[in-house]
């Protein structure tokens, strides 16, 4: 800045000298010198004012820059804190999701396990005592075991006498038949309309006979019991004639 002022002073002085030379004035009087000095002083004052203005503008710009930098730093800090909070929330959400998935899997496993619990046992008469049969004219009668002793899984229907497999698996069934009138007990185990095994007893009073079989059933296969033509079956409060079954294992 000092070099600039000296340069300007030199220019003003040179300008004044040129004018004096052009006017063929060889001697500077005091008034001319004073005029030159006044012009220089005025020029310097103007330059100083401009310099002050520029310095003030620079200071303002510097202050604004510092303010802007502080605002940006504050914004960055705020965003960083928010990111940390969101990361913590994400971790918590993932943990909750993991716990929820584990709970759902546990419930599914419990449902599957409960679905595998299948067992039933029922006797022929709901109450009292009595004989069913004999029937003739090639009449094979479906038996309904109405007194339910056990029906885990509700796969046995005491209204129809049929057991409906809830899932594919190996099932074991037992038949116990009693006869009182001397005709002998004779019943068969039927799967989807086809005979599987039979129970036969000699023609004598109070004769019981039994049989059992393990069957591979698909879901919704139906198993029930039929009474042979010309034979009868007896039951009383002692539940002498029964139909039972249970799931051994799923397939």
C-alpha positions as CSV (number, residue, x, y, z in Angstrom):
1,X,0.0,0.0,0.0
2,X,2.9,2.4,0.8
3,X,4.5,1.7,-2.6
4,X,1.2,2.6,-4.2
5,X,0.9,5.9,-2.4
6,X,4.5,6.8,-3.3
7,X,3.8,5.9,-6.9
8,X,0.7,8.1,-6.9
9,X,2.6,11.0,-5.3
10,X,5.3,10.6,-8.0
11,X,2.6,10.7,-10.7
12,X,1.0,13.8,-9.2
13,X,4.4,15.5,-8.8
14,X,5.3,14.6,-12.3
15,X,2.0,15.8,-13.6
16,X,2.6,19.1,-11.8
17,X,6.1,19.4,-13.1
18,X,4.9,18.7,-16.7
19,X,2.3,21.4,-16.4
20,X,5.0,23.9,-15.1
21,X,7.3,22.9,-17.9
22,X,4.5,23.3,-20.5
23,X,3.8,26.7,-19.1
24,X,7.5,27.5,-19.3
25,X,7.6,28.2,-15.6
26,X,11.0,27.6,-14.2
27,X,10.4,28.6,-10.6
28,X,7.9,27.1,-8.3
29,X,6.3,29.6,-6.0
30,X,5.0,28.6,-2.6
31,X,1.4,28.8,-3.7
32,X,1.9,26.2,-6.5
33,X,3.6,23.9,-4.1
34,X,0.8,24.2,-1.6
35,X,-1.8,23.5,-4.3
36,X,0.1,20.4,-5.3
37,X,0.3,19.3,-1.7
38,X,-3.4,19.8,-1.2
39,X,-4.2,17.7,-4.3
40,X,-1.9,15.0,-3.0
41,X,-3.4,15.2,0.5
42,X,-6.9,15.0,-1.0
43,X,-6.0,12.0,-3.1
44,X,-4.4,10.3,-0.1
45,X,-7.4,10.9,2.0
46,X,-9.6,9.4,-0.7
47,X,-7.3,6.4,-1.0
48,X,-7.3,6.0,2.7
49,X,-11.1,6.1,2.8
50,X,-11.3,3.5,0.1
51,X,-8.7,1.3,1.9
52,X,-10.8,1.6,5.1
53,X,-13.9,0.6,3.2
54,X,-12.1,-2.4,1.6
55,X,-10.7,-3.4,5.0
56,X,-14.1,-3.1,6.6
57,X,-15.6,-5.2,3.8
58,X,-12.9,-7.8,4.2
59,X,-13.5,-7.9,8.0
60,X,-17.2,-8.3,7.4
61,X,-16.6,-11.0,4.8
62,X,-14.2,-12.7,7.3
63,X,-16.8,-12.5,10.1
64,X,-19.5,-13.8,7.7
65,X,-17.2,-16.6,6.7
66,X,-16.5,-17.5,10.3
67,X,-20.3,-17.4,11.1
68,X,-21.0,-19.6,8.0
69,X,-18.3,-22.0,9.1
70,X,-19.7,-22.2,12.6
71,X,-23.2,-22.8,11.2
72,X,-21.9,-25.5,9.0
73,X,-20.0,-27.1,11.8
74,X,-23.1,-27.0,14.0
75,X,-25.2,-28.5,11.2
76,X,-22.6,-31.3,10.7
77,X,-22.6,-32.0,14.5
78,X,-26.4,-32.1,14.5
79,X,-26.5,-34.5,11.6
80,X,-23.8,-36.6,13.2
81,X,-25.9,-36.9,16.4
82,X,-29.0,-37.8,14.4
83,X,-27.1,-40.4,12.5
84,X,-25.9,-41.9,15.7
85,X,-29.5,-41.9,17.1
86,X,-30.7,-43.5,13.9
87,X,-28.0,-46.2,14.1
88,X,-29.0,-47.0,17.6
89,X,-32.7,-47.2,16.5
90,X,-31.7,-49.4,13.7
91,X,-29.9,-51.7,16.0
92,X,-32.9,-51.8,18.3
93,X,-35.3,-52.5,15.4
94,X,-33.0,-55.3,14.2
95,X,-33.0,-56.8,17.8
96,X,-36.8,-56.5,18.0
97,X,-37.1,-58.2,14.5
98,X,-34.8,-61.0,15.6
99,X,-36.8,-61.5,18.8
100,X,-40.1,-61.4,16.9
101,X,-38.8,-63.9,14.3
102,X,-37.7,-66.2,17.1
103,X,-41.1,-65.9,18.8
104,X,-42.9,-66.6,15.5
105,X,-40.7,-69.6,14.8
106,X,-41.4,-70.8,18.4
107,X,-45.1,-70.5,17.9
108,X,-44.9,-72.3,14.6
109,X,-43.0,-75.1,16.2
110,X,-45.5,-75.3,19.0
111,X,-48.4,-75.4,16.4
112,X,-46.6,-78.1,14.5
113,X,-46.0,-80.0,17.8
114,X,-49.6,-79.6,18.9
115,X,-50.7,-80.7,15.4
116,X,-48.8,-83.9,15.9
117,X,-50.7,-84.8,19.1
118,X,-53.4,-87.1,17.8
119,X,-55.1,-89.9,19.8
120,X,-58.6,-91.1,20.5
121,X,-60.5,-93.9,22.1
122,X,-64.3,-94.4,22.2
123,X,-66.7,-97.2,23.2
124,X,-69.9,-98.2,21.3
125,X,-72.8,-96.9,23.4
126,X,-73.1,-93.4,24.8
127,X,-74.8,-94.8,28.0
128,X,-76.5,-97.9,29.4
129,X,-76.2,-101.3,27.6
130,X,-77.5,-102.9,24.4
131,X,-76.8,-104.9,21.3
132,X,-76.5,-103.6,17.7
133,X,-77.3,-106.2,15.0
134,X,-77.6,-108.7,13.6
135,X,-78.7,-107.3,10.2
136,X,-79.4,-109.3,7.1
137,X,-79.9,-108.9,3.3
138,X,-76.2,-108.2,2.7
139,X,-76.4,-105.3,5.0
140,X,-73.0,-104.1,6.3
141,X,-73.5,-101.5,9.0
142,X,-71.2,-98.6,9.8
143,X,-70.7,-98.5,13.6
144,X,-70.6,-95.2,15.5
145,X,-68.7,-95.4,18.8
146,X,-70.5,-92.6,20.7
147,X,-68.9,-92.6,24.1
148,X,-65.7,-90.6,23.7
149,X,-63.0,-91.5,26.2
150,X,-60.2,-89.5,24.6
151,X,-60.1,-87.3,21.5
152,X,-56.8,-85.4,21.4
153,X,-56.7,-83.4,18.2
154,X,-60.4,-83.8,17.6
155,X,-59.8,-86.1,14.6
156,X,-62.5,-88.6,15.7
157,X,-66.1,-87.7,15.0
158,X,-68.6,-89.3,17.5
159,X,-71.5,-88.4,15.2
160,X,-70.3,-90.4,12.2
161,X,-67.9,-92.9,13.8
162,X,-65.1,-91.8,11.4
163,X,-61.5,-90.9,12.1
164,X,-60.1,-88.3,9.7
165,X,-56.3,-88.1,9.6
166,X,-55.2,-84.5,10.2
167,X,-51.8,-85.0,8.6
168,X,-49.8,-87.6,6.7
169,X,-48.2,-90.2,9.0
170,X,-48.2,-93.7,10.5
171,X,-51.3,-94.4,12.7
172,X,-52.0,-97.4,14.9
173,X,-55.6,-98.6,15.4
174,X,-57.2,-101.1,17.9
175,X,-60.6,-102.9,17.7
176,X,-62.2,-104.6,20.6
177,X,-65.6,-106.3,20.0
178,X,-67.9,-108.1,22.5
179,X,-71.0,-110.3,21.8
180,X,-73.7,-111.4,24.3
181,X,-76.4,-113.2,22.3
182,X,-74.3,-116.1,21.0
183,X,-73.9,-114.9,17.4
184,X,-70.3,-114.0,17.9
185,X,-68.7,-110.6,17.3
186,X,-67.5,-109.8,13.7
187,X,-66.4,-106.3,12.7
188,X,-63.9,-104.9,10.2
189,X,-61.6,-101.8,10.1
190,X,-62.2,-99.8,6.9
191,X,-59.9,-97.2,5.3
192,X,-61.6,-94.9,2.6
193,X,-64.2,-97.6,2.0
194,X,-61.8,-100.6,1.8
195,X,-61.5,-103.3,4.4
196,X,-58.1,-103.5,6.1
197,X,-58.5,-106.0,9.0
198,X,-61.3,-107.9,10.7
199,X,-62.2,-109.1,14.2
200,X,-64.0,-112.4,14.6
201,X,-65.2,-114.3,17.7
202,X,-66.8,-117.7,18.2
203,X,-70.5,-118.0,18.5
204,X,-71.0,-118.0,22.2
205,X,-72.3,-115.7,24.9
206,X,-70.0,-112.9,26.2
207,X,-67.2,-113.5,23.8
208,X,-64.7,-110.8,23.0
209,X,-62.2,-110.5,20.2
210,X,-59.7,-107.9,19.2
211,X,-57.3,-106.9,16.5
212,X,-55.0,-104.0,15.6
213,X,-53.1,-102.6,12.6
214,X,-50.7,-99.7,11.8
215,X,-51.7,-97.8,8.7
216,X,-50.0,-95.2,6.6
217,X,-52.5,-92.4,6.1
218,X,-52.5,-89.3,4.0
219,X,-54.2,-86.1,5.3
220,X,-58.0,-86.4,5.2
221,X,-58.0,-90.2,4.8
222,X,-60.9,-91.7,6.8
223,X,-60.9,-94.8,8.9
224,X,-64.0,-96.3,10.5
225,X,-65.5,-99.7,11.7
226,X,-68.2,-101.8,10.0
227,X,-70.4,-104.7,11.4
228,X,-70.6,-107.8,9.3
229,X,-74.0,-109.1,8.1
230,X,-75.7,-111.6,10.5
231,X,-73.5,-110.6,13.4
232,X,-74.0,-108.4,16.4
233,X,-71.9,-106.4,18.9
234,X,-72.7,-105.7,22.5
235,X,-71.6,-102.9,24.9
236,X,-72.5,-101.7,28.5
237,X,-71.2,-99.4,31.2
238,X,-68.0,-101.4,31.3
239,X,-67.2,-100.2,27.7
240,X,-66.5,-103.7,26.3
241,X,-66.5,-102.8,22.6
242,X,-64.1,-100.0,21.7
243,X,-62.4,-98.3,18.7
244,X,-59.0,-96.6,19.4
245,X,-56.2,-95.0,17.4
246,X,-53.3,-92.6,17.7
247,X,-50.5,-91.1,15.5
248,X,-47.2,-92.9,15.8
249,X,-45.2,-90.3,13.9
250,X,-45.8,-87.9,11.0
251,X,-44.3,-88.5,7.5
